[in-house]
Amino acid sequence: MKKFLSASVLALIAGQASAQDVTLQLKWVTQAQFAGYYVAAEKGFYEEEGLNVTIKPGGPDIAPTQVIAGGAADVIVEWMPAALAAREKGLPLVNIAQPFKSSGMMLTCLKESGITSPADFADKTLGVWFFGNEYPFLSWMSQLGLKTDGSPGGVTVLKQGFNVDPLLQKQAACISTMTYNEYWQVIDAGISPDDLVTFKYQDQGVATMEDGLYVLEENLKDPAFEDKMVKFVRASMKGWKYAEENPDEAAMIVLDNDETGAQTETHQKRMMGEVAKLTAGSNGALDPADYERTVASLLSPGSDPVISKTPEGAWTHQISDKALQ
């Protein structure tokens, strides 16, 4: 028995020593928006692939692009507009997988502001997130022909914190919200859905891809790095599909990983239900048509285009093709 236990211990040590370390930087704090990764860790999907994955929560002062540029992450969760803008500025990010198929971003407006269509945005104050989240908004305003400098006939941009206070305090006619998060914060604050008007970017033809997985281009030349990214994407997508099929369980796994204790069961279960609608239809491989639509939106002519030219080499199926075999 003693000899058997020693062999088992040695095998365990050997397995740990051979595990490949992966550090994932999230775009925001621990919440159901990232459930697939937490589920993959909790259910042992990463371990089955021989991976030791560290999931780093984000926050209002954390820019994933800066984290990966500084070498503190192997892979990041980022929105495509921010990734493409960073690439044009010299940070060679490449999309290796796209768990989110649809966009959850929208503007939520008070009906009393008189806004019934995008044509009514002119001369209104609109709350906008920055830190890379402003790019879809700027693209939309560009397409509408609305300047964002507060000049007559344009819009005044209120640099919105990551809360819904500007709407509640009527500092802005509309604010940025996600279908799975801030919109429900507005409802929970006591404002009836009947008193709101919402404009989903997806419905306005300006939807850009959100929550993709990005790595540095140079790292993809390393066979060892490629190998662990294939394993990472395969396990992560397994986690996402499990989360879609078991949303309440996935939400509870997220709560178990929330070290801040700031999240609630009701909110996370509701969020997971909405997030599942956005990941539905994706097997992890980026759809080139979705990419082209995003690029076309960002290149739209106007006063403030997000990128100045069509990117080259900004995405690859190098990882997802092998992960899906």
Backbone hydrogen bonds in HBPLUS format (Angstrom, degrees):
<---DONOR---> <-ACCEPTOR-->    atom                        ^
c    i                          cat <-CA-CA->   ^        H-A-AA   ^      H-
h    n   atom  resd res      DA  || num        DHA   H-A  angle D-A-AA Bond
n    s   type  num  typ     dist DA aas  dist angle  dist       angle   num
A0005-LEU N   A0001-MET O   2.97 MM   4  6.24 161.6  2.01 154.7 158.6     1
A0006-SER N   A0002-LYS O   3.11 MM   4  6.31 156.7  2.17 146.0 152.2     2
A0007-ALA N   A0003-LYS O   3.14 MM   4  6.37 155.4  2.20 144.1 150.1     3
A0008-SER N   A0004-PHE O   2.99 MM   4  6.27 153.3  2.06 147.2 154.9     4
A0009-VAL N   A0005-LEU O   2.90 MM   4  6.14 160.1  1.94 152.0 157.0     5
A0010-LEU N   A0006-SER O   2.94 MM   4  6.15 160.1  1.98 147.1 152.8     6
A0011-ALA N   A0007-ALA O   2.92 MM   4  6.14 151.7  2.01 144.1 151.9     7
A0012-LEU N   A0008-SER O   2.91 MM   4  6.17 154.1  1.97 147.5 154.6     8
A0013-ILE N   A0009-VAL O   2.90 MM   4  6.17 162.3  1.94 153.3 157.7     9
A0014-ALA N   A0010-LEU O   2.89 MM   4  6.08 158.5  1.94 145.7 152.0    10
A0015-GLY N   A0011-ALA O   2.88 MM   4  6.10 153.0  1.96 144.7 152.0    11
A0016-GLN N   A0012-LEU O   2.95 MM   4  6.23 155.6  2.01 149.6 155.9    12
A0017-ALA N   A0013-ILE O   2.89 MM   4  6.10 154.3  1.95 147.9 155.5    13
A0018-SER N   A0014-ALA O   3.05 MM   4  6.22 141.9  2.20 142.4 151.6    14
A0019-ALA N   A0016-GLN O   3.24 MM   3  5.18 150.9  2.33  96.7 105.3    15
A0020-GLN N   A0050-GLY O   2.87 MM  30  6.30 161.8  1.90 159.7 158.7    16
A0052-ASN N   A0020-GLN O   2.84 MM  32  5.84 162.1  1.87 142.6 142.6    17
A0022-VAL N   A0052-ASN O   3.03 MM  30  6.14 158.8  2.08 140.1 139.9    18
A0054-THR N   A0022-VAL O   2.81 MM  32  6.22 162.5  1.84 163.3 169.5    19
A0074-ASP N   A0023-THR O   2.95 MM  51  5.31 152.0  2.03 135.0 143.8    20
A0075-VAL N   A0023-THR O   3.30 MM  52  6.60 157.1  2.36 163.1 164.5    21
A0024-LEU N   A0054-THR O   2.83 MM  30  6.11 169.2  1.84 169.2 172.7    22
A0056-LYS N   A0024-LEU O   2.80 MM  32  6.00 176.3  1.80 177.8 178.1    23
A0025-GLN N   A0075-VAL O   3.02 MM  50  6.47 160.6  2.06 153.3 158.9    24
A0077-VAL N   A0025-GLN O   2.95 MM  52  6.35 152.9  2.03 168.8 168.0    25
A0026-LEU N   A0056-LYS O   2.93 MM  30  6.01 178.7  1.93 166.2 166.6    26
A0058-GLY N   A0028-TRP O   2.80 MM  30  4.03 163.7  1.82 116.2 111.7    27
A0034-PHE N   A0031-GLN O   2.97 MM   3  6.03 173.9  1.97 133.4 135.3    28
A0035-ALA N   A0032-ALA O   3.11 MM   3  4.55 166.5  2.13 106.4 104.5    29
A0037-TYR N   A0034-PHE O   3.17 MM   3  5.94 137.3  2.36 121.6 129.6    30
A0039-VAL N   A0035-ALA O   2.80 MM   4  5.95 160.6  1.83 163.7 169.9    31
A0040-ALA N   A0036-GLY O   2.98 MM   4  6.06 155.5  2.04 137.0 143.9    32
A0041-ALA N   A0037-TYR O   3.09 MM   4  6.32 148.6  2.19 139.9 147.8    33
A0042-GLU N   A0038-TYR O   2.87 MM   4  6.06 166.0  1.89 149.5 153.6    34
A0043-LYS N   A0039-VAL O   2.81 MM   4  5.82 164.5  1.83 157.5 160.9    35
A0045-PHE N   A0040-ALA O   2.84 MM   5  4.86 128.0  2.11 146.6 157.3    36
A0046-TYR N   A0040-ALA O   3.39 MM   6  6.00 153.1  2.46 129.9 129.7    37
A0044-GLY N   A0041-ALA O   3.29 MM   3  5.33 156.9  2.35 100.8 107.5    38
A0048-GLU N   A0044-GLY O   2.89 MM   4  6.06 150.9  1.98 146.5 153.8    39
A0049-GLU N   A0046-TYR O   2.97 MM   3  5.18 134.8  2.18 101.3 114.2    40
A0051-LEU N   A0046-TYR O   2.98 MM   5  5.16 163.0  2.01 141.2 140.5    41
A0050-GLY N   A0047-GLU O   2.91 MM   3  4.96 158.2  1.95 105.6 112.2    42
A0062-ILE N   A0059-GLY O   3.10 MM   3  5.21 168.1  2.12 115.8 116.7    43
A0066-GLN N   A0063-ALA O   2.92 MM   3  5.41 127.2  2.20 114.1 127.3    44
A0067-VAL N   A0063-ALA O   3.12 MM   4  6.45 153.2  2.19 151.9 160.2    45
A0068-ILE N   A0064-PRO O   3.00 MM   4  6.28 166.8  2.02 160.0 160.7    46
A0069-ALA N   A0065-THR O   3.05 MM   4  6.07 149.4  2.15 136.1 145.2    47
A0070-GLY N   A0066-GLN O   3.02 MM   4  6.12 139.8  2.19 138.8 148.1    48
A0072-ALA N   A0067-VAL O   3.06 MM   5  5.45 156.9  2.11 161.3 154.1    49
A0071-GLY N   A0068-ILE O   3.10 MM   3  5.02 159.9  2.14 100.9 106.8    50
A0076-ILE N   A0214-TYR O   2.98 MM 138  5.34 156.3  2.04 145.9 153.6    51
A0214-TYR N   A0076-ILE O   2.96 MM 138  5.34 159.1  2.00 149.3 156.1    52
A0078-GLU N   A0212-GLY O   3.07 MM 134  5.58 156.4  2.12 146.8 154.1    53
A0212-GLY N   A0078-GLU O   2.92 MM 134  5.58 161.1  1.96 156.8 152.4    54
A0083-ALA N   A0079-TRP O   3.08 MM   4  6.32 156.1  2.14 151.1 158.6    55
A0080-MET N   A0209-MET O   2.88 MM 129  5.36 156.2  1.94 141.4 149.2    56
A0084-LEU N   A0080-MET O   2.80 MM   4  5.95 165.2  1.83 162.5 164.9    57
A0085-ALA N   A0081-PRO O   2.94 MM   4  6.04 155.8  2.00 145.6 152.7    58
A0086-ALA N   A0082-ALA O   2.96 MM   4  6.07 153.8  2.03 140.6 147.9    59
A0087-ARG N   A0083-ALA O   2.90 MM   4  6.12 148.7  2.00 141.3 150.4    60
A0088-GLU N   A0084-LEU O   2.98 MM   4  6.22 157.3  2.04 146.4 151.4    61
A0089-LYS N   A0085-ALA O   3.17 MM   4  6.39 136.1  2.38 135.9 147.4    62
A0089-LYS N   A0086-ALA O   3.11 MM   3  5.03 127.1  2.41  91.4 105.7    63
A0091-LEU N   A0086-ALA O   2.94 MM   5  5.43 164.7  1.97 145.7 140.6    64
A0090-GLY N   A0087-ARG O   3.00 MM   3  5.15 160.8  2.03 105.8 111.4    65
A0093-LEU N   A0091-LEU O   2.76 MM   2  5.87 131.9  1.99 117.1 101.5    66
A0217-GLU N   A0092-PRO O   2.84 MM 125  5.57 160.7  1.88 166.9 173.6    67
A0094-VAL N   A0215-VAL O   2.84 MM 121  5.48 149.2  1.93 157.1 166.5    68
A0215-VAL N   A0094-VAL O   3.04 MM 121  5.48 153.7  2.11 145.4 150.4    69
A0095-ASN N   A0314-ALA O   2.90 MM 219  6.26 165.7  1.92 138.0 139.0    70
A0316-THR N   A0095-ASN O   3.03 MM 221  6.30 148.7  2.13 176.4 169.3    71
A0096-ILE N   A0213-LEU O   2.89 MM 117  5.82 161.6  1.92 157.0 163.2    72
A0213-LEU N   A0097-ALA O   2.95 MM 116  5.25 172.9  1.96 147.7 148.7    73
A0098-GLN N   A0284-GLY O   2.74 MM 186  4.98 157.5  1.78 127.0 134.8    74
A0101-LYS N   A0278-LEU O   2.72 MM 177  5.64 148.6  1.82 151.6 158.1    75
A0102-SER N   A0278-LEU O   3.13 MM 176  4.73 154.9  2.19 132.5 138.0    76
A0179-THR N   A0104-GLY O   2.71 MM  75  5.05 151.1  1.79 140.5 150.7    77
A0201-TYR N   A0105-MET O   3.05 MM  96  5.93 168.8  2.06 146.6 150.2    78
A0106-MET N   A0177-THR O   2.90 MM  71  5.47 150.2  1.99 167.3 162.9    79
A0177-THR N   A0106-MET O   2.90 MM  71  5.47 160.1  1.94 167.1 164.7    80
A0107-LEU N   A0199-PHE O   3.02 MM  92  5.22 153.7  2.09 136.0 139.9    81
A0199-PHE N   A0107-LEU O   2.90 MM  92  5.22 151.9  1.98 150.7 158.8    82
A0108-THR N   A0175-ILE O   2.90 MM  67  5.47 163.7  1.93 158.4 161.9    83
A0175-ILE N   A0108-THR O   2.95 MM  67  5.47 150.7  2.03 139.0 146.0    84
A0109-CYS N   A0197-VAL O   2.74 MM  88  5.06 169.4  1.76 157.4 160.5    85
A0197-VAL N   A0109-CYS O   2.86 MM  88  5.06 153.1  1.93 140.7 146.6    86
A0110-LEU N   A0173-ALA O   3.02 MM  63  5.92 155.4  2.08 166.5 174.2    87
A0113-SER N   A0110-LEU O   2.99 MM   3  5.54 161.0  2.03 114.8 121.0    88
A0111-LYS N   A0195-ASP O   2.94 MM  84  5.32 176.6  1.94 135.0 133.8    89
A0114-GLY N   A0111-LYS O   3.08 MM   3  5.82 168.4  2.09 121.3 125.0    90
A0120-ASP N   A0117-SER O   2.87 MM   3  5.62 162.6  1.91 123.7 129.2    91
A0121-PHE N   A0118-PRO O   3.08 MM   3  5.44 168.6  2.09 116.1 118.0    92
A0124-LYS N   A0121-PHE O   2.94 MM   3  5.44 137.1  2.13 150.2 145.4    93
A0123-ASP N   A0154-GLY O   2.54 MM  31  5.48 164.8  1.56 163.9 168.0    94
A0156-THR N   A0124-LYS O   2.99 MM  32  6.18 168.5  2.00 148.9 152.7    95
A0173-ALA N   A0125-THR O   2.88 MM  48  5.72 145.2  2.00 148.5 157.1    96
A0126-LEU N   A0156-THR O   2.89 MM  30  6.25 158.8  1.93 168.0 175.0    97
A0158-LEU N   A0126-LEU O   2.89 MM  32  5.84 174.7  1.90 144.2 145.5    98
A0127-GLY N   A0174-CYS O   2.74 MM  47  6.00 167.7  1.76 141.9 146.4    99
A0128-VAL N   A0158-LEU O   2.92 MM  30  6.05 164.2  1.94 163.8 163.2   100
A0160-GLN N   A0128-VAL O   2.80 MM  32  5.09 156.0  1.85 135.3 139.4   101
A0133-ASN N   A0130-PHE O   3.21 MM   3  4.94 164.2  2.24 101.6 104.1   102
A0138-LEU N   A0134-GLU O   2.91 MM   4  6.15 165.0  1.93 161.7 166.4   103
A0139-SER N   A0135-TYR O   2.96 MM   4  6.11 156.5  2.01 151.0 157.3   104
A0140-TRP N   A0136-PRO O   2.99 MM   4  6.21 155.3  2.06 145.9 152.2   105
A0141-MET N   A0137-PHE O   2.92 MM   4  6.24 169.0  1.93 162.3 164.0   106
A0142-SER N   A0138-LEU O   2.93 MM   4  6.02 150.9  2.01 140.7 149.3   107
A0143-GLN N   A0139-SER O   3.01 MM   4  6.29 153.2  2.08 145.4 152.0   108
A0144-LEU N   A0140-TRP O   2.96 MM   4  6.29 143.6  2.10 146.3 157.3   109
A0145-GLY N   A0141-MET O   2.95 MM   4  6.10 113.0  2.42 135.7 152.2   110
A0146-LEU N   A0141-MET O   2.93 MM   5  5.16 161.6  1.96 153.8 152.1   111
A0145-GLY N   A0142-SER O   3.07 MM   3  5.03 147.6  2.18  96.8 106.8   112
A0155-VAL N   A0147-LYS O   2.85 MM   8  6.25 163.3  1.88 162.4 166.1   113
A0150-GLY N   A0155-VAL O   3.06 MM   5  5.15 134.4  2.28 144.8 136.0   114
A0154-GLY N   A0151-SER O   2.93 MM   3  5.49 154.8  1.99 143.4 146.0   115
A0167-LEU N   A0164-VAL O   3.15 MM   3  5.82 138.8  2.32 118.4 127.7   116
A0168-LEU N   A0164-VAL O   3.26 MM   4  6.54 168.1  2.28 153.0 156.5   117
A0169-GLN N   A0165-ASP O   2.78 MM   4  5.81 158.1  1.83 163.1 167.6   118
A0171-GLN N   A0166-PRO O   2.68 MM   5  4.77 144.3  1.80 146.9 156.2   119
A0172-ALA N   A0166-PRO O   3.21 MM   6  5.55 140.3  2.38 134.4 129.0   120
A0170-LYS N   A0167-LEU O   3.05 MM   3  4.78 156.0  2.11  98.3 105.4   121
A0181-ASN N   A0178-MET O   3.15 MM   3  5.27 161.0  2.19 107.2 112.9   122
A0183-TYR N   A0178-MET O   3.45 MM   5  6.09 167.2  2.47 151.7 152.3   123
A0184-TRP N   A0181-ASN O   2.99 MM   3  5.65 126.1  2.29 116.3 128.0   124
A0185-GLN N   A0181-ASN O   3.27 MM   4  6.64 135.1  2.49 138.4 150.3   125
A0185-GLN N   A0182-GLU O   2.97 MM   3  4.81 127.0  2.26  92.4 107.6   126
A0186-VAL N   A0182-GLU O   3.06 MM   4  6.43 147.3  2.17 151.2 158.4   127
A0187-ILE N   A0183-TYR O   3.18 MM   4  6.59 155.7  2.24 143.1 149.4   128
A0188-ASP N   A0184-TRP O   2.82 MM   4  5.96 160.1  1.85 142.6 148.6   129
A0189-ALA N   A0185-GLN O   2.99 MM   4  6.09 126.8  2.28 132.7 145.6   130
A0189-ALA N   A0186-VAL O   3.13 MM   3  5.10 134.8  2.35  93.6 106.4   131
A0190-GLY N   A0187-ILE O   2.96 MM   3  5.44 161.7  1.99 113.6 119.0   132
A0195-ASP N   A0192-SER O   2.87 MM   3  5.33 156.6  1.92 114.4 122.1   133
A0196-LEU N   A0193-PRO O   3.14 MM   3  5.25 160.2  2.19 111.3 112.7   134
A0203-ASP N   A0200-LYS O   2.99 MM   3  5.29 126.1  2.29 104.0 117.0   135
A0204-GLN N   A0200-LYS O   3.16 MM   4  6.45 131.5  2.41 143.5 157.1   136
A0204-GLN N   A0201-TYR O   3.10 MM   3  5.02 135.5  2.31  95.4 108.2   137
A0206-VAL N   A0201-TYR O   3.28 MM   5  5.40 153.2  2.35 157.9 155.4   138
A0219-ASN N   A0216-LEU O   3.05 MM   3  5.63 137.1  2.24 114.0 124.9   139
A0220-LEU N   A0217-GLU O   3.10 MM   3  5.58 144.5  2.24 110.9 120.1   140
A0221-LYS N   A0218-GLU O   3.26 MM   3  5.76 162.9  2.29 110.8 115.9   141
A0222-ASP N   A0219-ASN O   3.06 MM   3  5.55 163.0  2.09 114.3 119.8   142
A0225-PHE N   A0222-ASP O   3.06 MM   3  5.27 118.3  2.45 103.8 118.5   143
A0226-GLU N   A0222-ASP O   2.93 MM   4  6.21 165.1  1.95 160.4 165.1   144
A0227-ASP N   A0223-PRO O   2.94 MM   4  6.06 157.0  1.99 143.9 149.9   145
A0228-LYS N   A0224-ALA O   3.16 MM   4  6.46 158.9  2.21 144.8 148.9   146
A0229-MET N   A0225-PHE O   2.97 MM   4  6.19 147.3  2.08 149.9 159.6   147
A0230-VAL N   A0226-GLU O   2.93 MM   4  6.17 153.0  2.01 152.6 159.5   148
A0231-LYS N   A0227-ASP O   3.17 MM   4  6.45 160.9  2.21 145.9 150.5   149
A0232-PHE N   A0228-LYS O   2.85 MM   4  5.95 150.0  1.94 135.8 145.1   150
A0233-VAL N   A0229-MET O   2.84 MM   4  5.97 168.1  1.86 152.0 154.0   151
A0234-ARG N   A0230-VAL O   3.05 MM   4  6.15 163.1  2.08 146.5 151.7   152
A0235-ALA N   A0231-LYS O   3.00 MM   4  6.14 167.6  2.02 150.0 153.3   153
A0236-SER N   A0232-PHE O   2.85 MM   4  5.93 156.4  1.91 147.8 155.5   154
A0237-MET N   A0233-VAL O   2.94 MM   4  6.04 164.5  1.97 151.9 155.0   155
A0238-LYS N   A0234-ARG O   3.13 MM   4  6.31 146.5  2.24 138.9 148.3   156
A0239-GLY N   A0235-ALA O   2.95 MM   4  6.25 146.4  2.06 141.3 150.7   157
A0239-GLY N   A0236-SER O   3.02 MM   3  4.92 115.2  2.46  90.3 106.3   158
A0240-TRP N   A0236-SER O   2.85 MM   4  6.23 147.5  1.95 145.4 155.2   159
A0241-LYS N   A0237-MET O   2.95 MM   4  6.13 162.7  1.98 148.9 152.3   160
A0242-TYR N   A0238-LYS O   3.06 MM   4  6.19 151.3  2.15 140.2 148.2   161
A0243-ALA N   A0239-GLY O   2.94 MM   4  6.14 152.7  2.02 143.0 150.8   162
A0244-GLU N   A0240-TRP O   2.92 MM   4  6.22 153.8  1.99 148.8 155.4   163
A0245-GLU N   A0241-LYS O   3.15 MM   4  6.33 156.1  2.21 142.2 147.6   164
A0246-ASN N   A0242-TYR O   2.85 MM   4  5.95 131.1  2.09 143.7 157.8   165
A0250-ALA N   A0246-ASN O   2.93 MM   4  6.12 160.2  1.97 157.6 164.2   166
A0251-ALA N   A0247-PRO O   2.91 MM   4  6.10 154.2  1.98 146.1 152.7   167
A0252-MET N   A0248-ASP O   3.11 MM   4  6.39 151.6  2.19 144.4 151.4   168
A0253-ILE N   A0249-GLU O   3.01 MM   4  6.33 147.0  2.12 146.5 155.8   169
A0254-VAL N   A0250-ALA O   3.02 MM   4  6.35 153.8  2.09 148.9 155.6   170
A0255-LEU N   A0251-ALA O   3.01 MM   4  6.33 158.5  2.06 146.0 151.6   171
A0256-ASP N   A0252-MET O   2.98 MM   4  6.21 150.6  2.07 142.7 150.3   172
A0257-ASN N   A0254-VAL O   2.94 MM   3  5.19 140.3  2.10 103.7 115.7   173
A0258-ASP N   A0255-LEU O   3.15 MM   3  5.09 161.1  2.18 102.7 108.6   174
A0261-GLY N   A0258-ASP O   3.34 MM   3  5.72 144.7  2.47 105.5 113.8   175
A0268-GLN N   A0264-THR O   2.99 MM   4  6.14 164.9  2.02 154.1 158.7   176
A0269-LYS N   A0265-GLU O   2.97 MM   4  6.03 160.6  2.00 152.7 157.5   177
A0270-ARG N   A0266-THR O   3.09 MM   4  6.21 158.7  2.14 144.7 150.9   178
A0271-MET N   A0267-HIS O   2.81 MM   4  5.96 156.2  1.87 145.9 153.5   179
A0272-MET N   A0268-GLN O   2.85 MM   4  5.98 161.1  1.89 145.3 150.1   180
A0273-GLY N   A0269-LYS O   3.15 MM   4  6.32 152.4  2.23 140.5 147.2   181
A0274-GLU N   A0270-ARG O   3.20 MM   4  6.54 147.5  2.31 143.9 152.1   182
A0274-GLU N   A0271-MET O   3.04 MM   3  5.17 120.5  2.41  98.2 112.9   183
A0275-VAL N   A0271-MET O   2.79 MM   4  6.05 162.2  1.82 159.4 165.1   184
A0276-ALA N   A0272-MET O   2.96 MM   4  6.01 154.6  2.03 145.9 151.7   185
A0277-LYS N   A0274-GLU O   3.08 MM   3  5.38 138.7  2.26 102.6 113.7   186
A0278-LEU N   A0275-VAL O   2.83 MM   3  5.16 137.0  2.02 106.7 119.5   187
A0279-THR N   A0275-VAL O   3.08 MM   4  6.49 144.2  2.22 153.4 164.1   188
A0280-ALA N   A0276-ALA O   3.08 MM   4  5.93 133.8  2.31 133.7 144.1   189
A0282-SER N   A0279-THR O   3.15 MM   3  5.83 154.1  2.22 143.6 142.9   190
A0290-ASP N   A0287-ASP O   2.89 MM   3  5.32 125.5  2.19 111.8 125.6   191
A0291-TYR N   A0287-ASP O   3.13 MM   4  6.53 154.9  2.20 152.3 160.1   192
A0292-GLU N   A0288-PRO O   2.85 MM   4  6.11 162.6  1.88 152.6 156.8   193
A0293-ARG N   A0289-ALA O   2.97 MM   4  6.13 152.9  2.05 142.1 149.4   194
A0294-THR N   A0290-ASP O   3.02 MM   4  6.23 155.8  2.08 143.8 150.1   195
A0295-VAL N   A0291-TYR O   2.95 MM   4  6.24 165.7  1.97 157.5 160.8   196
A0296-ALA N   A0292-GLU O   2.90 MM   4  6.03 162.1  1.94 147.4 152.7   197
A0297-SER N   A0293-ARG O   2.99 MM   4  6.16 152.3  2.06 143.7 151.1   198
A0298-LEU N   A0294-THR O   2.97 MM   4  6.26 156.6  2.03 150.2 156.5   199
A0299-LEU N   A0295-VAL O   2.90 MM   4  6.07 137.5  2.08 147.8 159.4   200
A0300-SER N   A0297-SER O   3.33 MM   3  5.30 163.0  2.36 101.9 106.3   201
A0306-VAL N   A0298-LEU O   3.19 MM   8  5.23 137.3  2.38 146.9 154.6   202
A0321-ASP N   A0317-HIS O   2.91 MM   4  5.50 162.3  1.94 143.1 148.0   203
A0323-ALA N   A0319-ILE O   2.95 MM   4  6.14 153.9  2.01 150.5 159.0   204
A0324-LEU N   A0320-SER O   2.92 MM   4  5.95 142.7  2.07 146.7 153.8   205
A0325-GLN N   A0322-LYS O   3.35 MM   3  5.34 160.6  2.39 100.6 106.2   206
